[in-house]
Amino acid sequence: MLNRGSVAGISFLLAVSVFGQSPSPKSSPAPASPSPSQSATPSTEQIINSLGENDLQAAIAALKSNFTNPEAITDTELNRATLQGLLMRMPGGLVLVPGKESAQAESSFPFYSEVFENHIAYIRVGALDANNLKELDKKLQDFTAKKGDAVILDLRASGSGDFATAAEFGKRFCPKGKTLFSVRGPAARENKGFTSDRDPAFQGLVAVLADSDTAGGAEALAATLKLNDKALVIGQTTAGHAVEYSDVPLPSGKTLRVASAEVVLPDSQPLFPGGVKPDLPVDMSIADKRQIFRQGEKGMSQFVYETERPHLNEAALIAGTNPELDIPDAQRRLRAREKPALRDSVLQRALDVVTSLEIYQKR
């Protein structure tokens, strides 16, 4: 429950925003290179965070008695400011849903897998649910029977799934007896731990692909594989939403989702709100990734390997020709206008890293 100081602090934050939105006289442009004293000026958030409870209560009292528009400092507005401020200060910890529908978005991309270079399995699991867990078991069984030695587990389309199911996915890769993670509530007695109680289905090299679409149970899975299976996480930082939510219905029909428990790793490291940081950061547009996933039913190779175009080679030199030039002008102009082909730079980097590590290990 919020104490009076917290409520007042968030209310003061809104009041500062109200003042900041008031018209101000024109001023001369700021200098391009601020002086040391200017660069050291604390931000509004830093100032608010430095205020004690007495400061906050005094500020609210001053606003109520002195602000030019008393209607902006009513109890209703102060309560609204409190909720607005908390939503801003606790991203992922509080979610306001317009209706009764769940704020947990289902993955729009199904389970998918293929094998690269005859020995590297690419598996995009999609939602962490029982059906996809069965699909994973089948693929791992087939893959290990064919002596495959590396798995690239793509969690960039895994934004749904509970933590118990996420733990089951983790057991397929982590050693038996390892503590995977725990879900910690407000009181110690509410902790629930997950431990691997089976031998792993795969024990080779594992790389995990992640980005800001990797959320909830998928974040717990990525962190577990990184910690317990020494898997490399490649891509971008995850969403930072590895929490269990409690839905609180509001009288208007809207729903307030409150983070009531969080995932904690065996080393006591929480995943909320910072998420899982990649071992190898790779920038890629979320929009491009989703487009690739929509178009990838016929295989992901087209987004990793470039189609070879005619180029100058030894045979052309002997023949006295140049394939790069011996194409019609119209075709050359068309190529110049072509948009760059979509490329999954994250998957490409993972394939490069896995291949390099395997070459090194075989030396």
Backbone torsions as a table, in degrees:
resi	resn	phi	psi	omega
1	MET	NA	141.9	-178.7
2	LEU	-74.7	137.8	174.0
3	ASN	-87.7	174.0	-175.8
4	ARG	-64.0	-35.2	179.6
5	GLY	-64.2	-39.8	-179.8
6	SER	-65.6	-44.1	179.4
7	VAL	-61.2	-45.4	-179.2
8	ALA	-64.8	-36.9	-179.3
9	GLY	-63.9	-43.4	-179.7
10	ILE	-70.3	-37.3	177.4
11	SER	-61.7	-40.5	179.0
12	PHE	-64.4	-35.7	177.8
13	LEU	-60.0	-43.6	178.0
14	LEU	-65.1	-40.6	-179.6
15	ALA	-60.9	-40.9	177.0
16	VAL	-61.5	-38.9	178.7
17	SER	-65.2	-38.6	178.7
18	VAL	-60.8	-46.2	177.7
19	PHE	-62.0	-39.2	-177.6
20	GLY	-66.5	-22.8	-179.2
21	GLN	-87.9	-7.4	179.1
22	SER	-71.5	144.1	179.0
23	PRO	-58.0	141.5	180.0
24	SER	-127.6	152.9	179.5
25	PRO	-61.4	150.5	177.4
26	LYS	-65.8	142.0	178.7
27	SER	-128.3	161.8	-179.7
28	SER	-69.2	152.2	-179.3
29	PRO	-56.4	144.6	179.4
30	ALA	-69.9	146.6	178.7
31	PRO	-63.3	148.1	-177.4
32	ALA	-63.5	-37.9	-178.8
33	SER	-116.4	100.0	-178.2
34	PRO	-65.1	148.5	178.2
35	SER	-71.0	163.0	179.6
36	PRO	-55.2	-37.4	-178.7
37	SER	-67.4	-36.9	178.8
38	GLN	-69.1	-41.7	-178.0
39	SER	-67.2	-21.8	-179.3
40	ALA	-88.9	-0.1	-179.0
41	THR	-65.0	125.0	-178.1
42	PRO	-68.6	151.8	178.0
43	SER	-77.5	167.7	178.2
44	THR	-59.4	-41.8	180.0
45	GLU	-63.0	-40.4	178.9
46	GLN	-64.6	-39.7	178.9
47	ILE	-63.8	-46.4	-179.2
48	ILE	-61.8	-42.2	-179.4
49	ASN	-65.2	-23.0	-179.0
50	SER	-84.2	-11.3	-177.7
51	LEU	-77.0	138.6	174.5
52	GLY	-86.1	176.0	-177.3
53	GLU	-61.9	-39.0	178.8
54	ASN	-63.5	-39.7	177.7
55	ASP	-61.5	-44.4	-177.5
56	LEU	-64.3	-44.7	179.4
57	GLN	-64.4	-38.5	178.3
58	ALA	-66.5	-37.7	179.6
59	ALA	-65.3	-43.6	179.4
60	ILE	-65.5	-41.8	178.7
61	ALA	-61.8	-40.1	178.8
62	ALA	-65.1	-39.7	178.9
63	LEU	-64.2	-44.8	-178.5
64	LYS	-60.9	-34.6	-174.9
65	SER	-96.5	-16.5	-173.2
66	ASN	-122.2	-18.7	-172.7
67	PHE	-65.8	141.4	-173.4
68	THR	-64.4	-25.1	-179.8
69	ASN	-118.4	90.6	-175.9
70	PRO	-59.2	-27.9	-178.1
71	GLU	-65.9	-19.4	179.4
72	ALA	-81.4	-8.6	-175.9
73	ILE	-118.0	29.5	175.9
74	THR	-73.7	165.7	178.6
75	ASP	-60.5	-37.6	178.7
76	THR	-62.2	-44.4	179.9
77	GLU	-67.2	-36.9	177.6
78	LEU	-65.2	-40.4	177.2
79	ASN	-66.2	-40.6	177.7
80	ARG	-63.2	-40.1	178.1
81	ALA	-64.3	-37.8	178.2
82	THR	-60.6	-48.9	-179.0
83	LEU	-65.7	-42.6	179.3
84	GLN	-61.9	-43.2	179.9
85	GLY	-64.8	-40.7	179.5
86	LEU	-66.2	-38.3	176.9
87	LEU	-61.9	-36.0	179.1
88	MET	-75.7	-38.4	-174.6
89	ARG	-84.0	-15.2	-178.9
90	MET	-127.4	61.6	-179.0
91	PRO	-60.8	127.5	-176.7
92	GLY	87.5	-22.2	178.9
93	GLY	-82.8	-30.0	175.6
94	LEU	-130.8	134.9	177.8
95	VAL	-134.5	126.2	178.1
96	LEU	-100.1	115.6	-176.1
97	VAL	-100.8	130.8	-176.3
98	PRO	-58.2	-37.2	-178.9
99	GLY	-129.8	-155.8	-177.8
100	LYS	-86.2	-7.0	-177.6
101	GLU	-65.2	154.9	-178.9
102	SER	-72.0	141.0	176.9
103	ALA	-84.8	-2.7	179.2
104	GLN	-84.7	104.9	-176.2
105	ALA	-73.9	133.4	176.8
106	GLU	-78.8	147.1	177.5
107	SER	-66.4	134.8	179.6
108	SER	-94.0	3.8	-177.6
109	PHE	-118.5	126.9	-176.8
110	PRO	-77.2	173.1	174.9
111	PHE	-59.5	138.0	179.6
112	TYR	-149.8	144.8	177.0
113	SER	-150.8	154.6	170.8
114	GLU	-159.2	167.1	-178.2
115	VAL	-115.1	128.3	177.4
116	PHE	-98.9	137.0	173.2
117	GLU	53.2	27.8	174.1
118	ASN	68.2	3.2	-177.8
119	HIS	-149.1	1.4	178.9
120	ILE	-118.7	113.4	179.9
121	ALA	-85.8	128.9	172.3
122	TYR	-105.7	122.4	-177.7
123	ILE	-129.7	115.8	173.2
124	ARG	-103.7	108.7	-168.7
125	VAL	-80.6	-22.1	-175.2
126	GLY	68.9	-140.9	-179.5
127	ALA	-65.4	141.6	176.5
128	LEU	-83.9	87.7	179.7
129	ASP	-134.9	176.6	-173.9
130	ALA	-63.6	-39.4	-178.8
131	ASN	-64.5	-44.2	-179.9
132	ASN	-71.1	-26.7	174.6
133	LEU	-65.6	-40.3	176.5
134	LYS	-63.9	-40.9	177.9
135	GLU	-62.6	-40.5	178.1
136	LEU	-61.4	-43.4	179.8
137	ASP	-59.9	-42.5	179.8
138	LYS	-63.5	-46.1	-177.0
139	LYS	-66.5	-40.5	179.6
140	LEU	-67.2	-36.8	178.5
141	GLN	-64.7	-45.8	179.1
142	ASP	-65.2	-39.6	-175.6
143	PHE	-68.1	-44.6	179.8
144	THR	-67.7	-31.8	177.5
145	ALA	-65.5	-27.1	179.5
146	LYS	-93.9	13.0	176.3
147	LYS	64.4	32.8	174.1
148	GLY	-68.1	146.9	-172.4
149	ASP	-123.3	3.4	179.2
150	ALA	-151.9	143.7	178.7
151	VAL	-126.4	130.4	170.8
152	ILE	-105.8	109.2	-177.2
153	LEU	-96.9	111.8	-175.5
154	ASP	-93.7	111.9	178.9
155	LEU	-106.6	18.1	-177.9
156	ARG	-78.5	-2.0	174.3
157	ALA	-123.5	26.0	-175.6
158	SER	-115.6	85.4	179.9
159	GLY	-110.0	7.7	-179.4
160	SER	-140.5	159.5	-178.8
161	GLY	128.5	138.3	-179.0
162	ASP	-82.0	169.8	-174.0
163	PHE	-73.9	-30.9	177.5
164	ALA	-64.0	-41.4	178.1
165	THR	-69.8	-38.3	176.5
166	ALA	-58.9	-39.0	177.9
167	ALA	-63.8	-37.3	178.2
168	GLU	-63.8	-38.8	175.3
169	PHE	-62.4	-41.5	-179.2
170	GLY	-64.1	-33.8	-179.2
171	LYS	-63.5	-21.8	-179.5
172	ARG	-71.3	-12.7	-176.1
173	PHE	-125.9	-23.3	-172.7
174	CYS	-95.2	150.0	-178.6
175	PRO	-62.1	148.7	177.9
176	LYS	-63.4	137.9	179.4
177	GLY	92.8	-10.0	-179.5
178	LYS	-77.2	136.3	171.6
179	THR	-76.3	123.0	-175.5
180	LEU	-83.4	-59.7	177.9
181	PHE	-169.4	172.2	175.0
182	SER	-132.6	157.8	176.3
183	VAL	-109.3	115.5	-171.9
184	ARG	-105.5	124.3	176.6
185	GLY	-93.8	-173.6	-178.4
186	PRO	-60.8	-30.2	179.4
187	ALA	-114.5	149.7	-177.1
188	ALA	-58.8	-33.2	-178.3
189	ARG	-67.6	-13.4	-178.6
190	GLU	-91.2	3.6	179.1
191	ASN	-69.4	141.0	175.9
192	LYS	-132.8	119.0	-176.4
193	GLY	-101.0	153.2	177.9
194	PHE	-124.5	126.1	-178.8
195	THR	-126.5	142.5	178.3
196	SER	-71.3	124.2	-178.2
197	ASP	-114.8	21.6	-179.0
198	ARG	-148.5	160.3	175.8
199	ASP	-72.6	144.5	-178.3
200	PRO	-66.4	149.5	177.8
201	ALA	-82.9	-18.4	179.0
202	PHE	-143.4	137.0	-176.4
203	GLN	-129.0	18.8	178.9
204	GLY	-91.7	-160.7	-179.1
205	LEU	-71.8	134.1	-178.7
206	VAL	-127.1	133.0	171.0
207	ALA	-122.4	139.0	-178.5
208	VAL	-114.1	129.7	176.0
209	LEU	-99.6	131.5	-175.9
210	ALA	-146.4	156.8	173.4
211	ASP	-159.6	-163.8	-175.2
212	SER	-71.2	-11.1	173.1
213	ASP	-83.4	-9.2	176.6
214	THR	-81.8	112.0	-171.7
215	ALA	-140.2	162.2	173.5
216	GLY	61.0	-125.4	-178.4
217	GLY	-60.2	-31.3	179.0
218	ALA	-65.1	-31.8	176.4
219	GLU	-68.0	-40.9	176.8
220	ALA	-62.7	-39.3	179.3
221	LEU	-66.0	-46.1	179.8
222	ALA	-60.1	-45.3	-179.5
223	ALA	-66.0	-38.6	179.4
224	THR	-63.4	-45.8	179.7
225	LEU	-65.6	-36.8	178.5
226	LYS	-64.8	-40.5	-175.4
227	LEU	-83.5	-44.5	-171.7
228	ASN	-96.4	-22.2	-178.3
229	ASP	-116.0	4.2	-179.5
230	LYS	57.1	30.0	179.5
231	ALA	-71.6	147.0	174.6
232	LEU	-87.2	130.0	175.5
233	VAL	-98.7	123.4	-174.2
234	ILE	-124.2	134.9	177.5
235	GLY	131.6	-119.9	-175.5
236	GLN	-132.9	166.4	-179.9
237	THR	-63.0	139.7	-178.7
238	THR	-73.6	177.0	-170.0
239	ALA	-65.8	-26.8	-176.3
240	GLY	78.7	30.4	-178.7
241	HIS	-118.1	35.5	179.7
242	ALA	-79.7	69.1	-177.0
243	VAL	-138.9	157.9	169.3
244	GLU	-96.7	137.4	-177.6
245	TYR	-106.5	147.7	168.4
246	SER	-112.0	128.4	-179.7
247	ASP	-88.6	125.2	178.7
248	VAL	-112.6	108.2	178.9
249	PRO	-69.9	136.1	177.9
250	LEU	-100.1	154.5	-177.1
251	PRO	-55.6	-29.3	-178.0
252	SER	-77.3	-7.7	-176.5
253	GLY	101.9	-12.2	176.1
254	LYS	-76.3	168.3	-177.6
255	THR	-129.4	134.7	173.6
256	LEU	-105.7	118.4	178.9
257	ARG	-97.8	122.1	-175.1
258	VAL	-114.2	129.0	176.2
259	ALA	-67.7	110.6	-174.5
260	SER	-106.2	-9.5	176.9
261	ALA	-158.0	151.7	-176.6
262	GLU	-131.6	155.1	178.1
263	VAL	-80.8	134.8	177.9
264	VAL	-129.4	134.4	180.0
265	LEU	-80.0	166.2	-179.4
266	PRO	-58.4	-24.9	177.8
267	ASP	-87.8	15.9	178.1
268	SER	72.3	11.3	179.2
269	GLN	-83.2	122.6	176.6
270	PRO	-82.8	155.1	177.7
271	LEU	-99.9	-11.9	178.8
272	PHE	-104.3	130.5	4.3
273	PRO	-101.3	6.4	-171.0
274	GLY	-76.7	-21.9	-178.6
275	GLY	76.9	-169.2	179.7
276	VAL	-103.0	122.4	179.5
277	LYS	-84.8	139.4	179.8
278	PRO	-73.4	148.5	171.2
279	ASP	-72.6	-33.5	179.8
280	LEU	-129.1	97.7	-179.2
281	PRO	-69.2	134.3	176.2
282	VAL	-138.1	120.5	179.4
283	ASP	-78.5	137.9	174.6
284	MET	-160.0	138.7	179.2
285	SER	-64.9	131.4	176.6
286	ILE	-61.7	-38.8	179.8
287	ALA	-62.8	-42.6	178.5
288	ASP	-63.9	-41.3	-179.9
289	LYS	-61.8	-45.2	-179.3
290	ARG	-64.8	-37.6	177.2
291	GLN	-64.3	-40.7	177.6
292	ILE	-62.7	-43.5	179.9
293	PHE	-63.2	-36.2	178.7
294	ARG	-68.5	-31.4	-176.3
295	GLN	-98.1	2.1	-170.4
296	GLY	-93.2	14.7	-179.2
297	GLU	-63.0	-27.6	-178.6
298	LYS	-91.0	9.5	176.9
299	GLY	121.9	146.7	179.7
300	MET	-89.9	-7.9	-178.3
301	SER	-58.9	-35.9	-178.4
302	GLN	-62.9	-20.0	-179.3
303	PHE	-101.6	5.0	-179.4
304	VAL	-119.3	-44.8	-177.8
305	TYR	-102.7	130.2	178.0
306	GLU	-76.0	142.1	174.5
307	THR	-72.0	127.1	-176.0
308	GLU	-70.3	132.5	177.0
309	ARG	-105.0	160.3	178.5
310	PRO	-56.0	134.2	-179.5
311	HIS	-143.5	162.2	-179.5
312	LEU	-69.8	125.7	-179.5
313	ASN	-139.7	-176.2	-175.9
314	GLU	-62.8	-41.4	-179.6
315	ALA	-62.7	-39.4	179.9
316	ALA	-67.5	-36.6	178.4
317	LEU	-63.4	-42.2	179.2
318	ILE	-64.1	-38.8	-179.3
319	ALA	-79.5	-8.8	-178.8
320	GLY	72.0	30.5	179.4
321	THR	-122.5	167.7	176.9
322	ASN	-136.4	99.6	-177.9
323	PRO	-57.6	-24.5	-179.3
324	GLU	-71.3	-23.5	-178.9
325	LEU	-106.4	-26.4	-174.6
326	ASP	-83.4	49.7	173.1
327	ILE	-124.7	150.8	-177.9
328	PRO	-57.4	145.9	179.0
329	ASP	-57.4	-39.1	-178.9
330	ALA	-62.2	-40.2	179.0
331	GLN	-68.0	-36.7	178.8
332	ARG	-65.7	-40.8	178.7
333	ARG	-67.1	-37.3	178.8
334	LEU	-63.3	-42.1	177.7
335	ARG	-61.9	-37.2	-179.1
336	ALA	-65.5	-29.0	-178.5
337	ARG	-90.1	-9.4	-178.2
338	GLU	-64.3	140.5	174.1
339	LYS	-72.0	148.2	177.0
340	PRO	-57.8	136.8	-179.2
341	ALA	-65.5	146.6	176.4
342	LEU	-64.9	135.6	179.9
343	ARG	-133.2	132.9	174.7
344	ASP	-88.9	88.1	-175.2
345	SER	-65.9	-28.2	180.0
346	VAL	-71.1	-47.7	177.8
347	LEU	-64.4	-39.4	178.8
348	GLN	-60.8	-43.5	179.2
349	ARG	-64.7	-39.2	179.0
350	ALA	-62.9	-42.9	178.2
351	LEU	-62.9	-40.7	179.0
352	ASP	-63.1	-44.9	-177.8
353	VAL	-65.9	-46.9	-179.4
354	VAL	-60.7	-44.5	179.3
355	THR	-61.9	-43.1	-179.8
356	SER	-64.2	-42.4	180.0
357	LEU	-65.4	-38.7	-179.7
358	GLU	-67.3	-39.6	177.6
359	ILE	-63.1	-41.8	-179.9
360	TYR	-64.9	-42.8	-177.8
361	GLN	-66.8	-25.6	-178.8
362	LYS	-86.9	-6.3	-179.3
363	ARG	-70.0	NA	NA
